């Protein structure tokens, strides 16, 4: 009877040890998998950052080109060019002017409002 209890104890301790070893191996496996995932994520993030930096630099070059074209076109604008496309200077200007901050806006009363297309 004594030997049966000893064998049962030894058998139980082996199964407990196996469970502990399996749990430790599983923990090591999960840790390695997470490590590889995070390293891969960092590598891809660095590659994406380099790609976006190239895109930004090319876009900045495009913006500079467009700004230069805009400035060249605005310098070439004149009244004669505006008249060639059908634009004219207004004869009568109606606008809102600020009289005082407390009183709000006052309209220019020298022109009849509602009469359009003069």
NORDA-V308529 format. One record per helix or strand of 3 or more residues. SS is the DSSP state (hx for helix, st for strand). FROM is the first residue (numbers start at 1). LEN is the number of residues. If there is no record, write none. Layout:
BEGIN
ss=SS from=FROM len=LEN
ss=SS from=FROM len=LEN
END
This chain:
BEGIN
ss=hx from=2 len=74
ss=hx from=79 len=6
ss=st from=96 len=5
ss=st from=104 len=4
END
